[in-house]
Amino acid sequence: MIETSGVIEKEQGNGFYLVTLEQPEGHQCLCRAAGKLTKFRIKLLAGDKVLVEISPYDLTRGRITYRERNAGAGGGRGGPKSSGNRPGGPRRK
């Protein structure tokens, strides 16, 4: 398997995503989410940076194995958008 990183361009429907790869520069392939991503309901959106496994026999198809976390997305630990452990947000006194 060839493992490379890329960016999701758009969702094609039926669980497929069009991904532009970084390592053959600009190569596009049609990818599905791997089983662990669907099991844990990881959301994949256009613009997300992902790791892709590609078979050496068919370079136009692949499998998304990991979605990288966005560093500046907010909502992190102790940030202004942190909701604590409660679904409604932090408890106010």
URNORMO-V849679 format. One record per backbone hydrogen bond with DSSP energy under -1.0 kcal/mol. CO is the residue of the C=O (numbers start at 1). NH is the residue of the N-H. If there is no record, write none. Layout:
BEGIN
[[CO/NH] [CO/NH]]
END
This chain:
BEGIN
[[2/54] [4/52] [5/22] [6/50] [7/20] [8/47] [10/18] [13/16] [16/12] [17/31] [18/9] [18/10] [19/29] [20/7] [21/26] [24/27] [27/21] [29/19] [30/62] [31/17] [32/64] [34/38] [35/39] [36/40] [37/42] [45/48] [48/8] [49/68] [50/6] [51/65] [51/66] [52/4] [53/63] [54/2] [60/30] [62/32] [63/53] [64/34] [66/51] [76/79] [79/82] [86/89]]
END
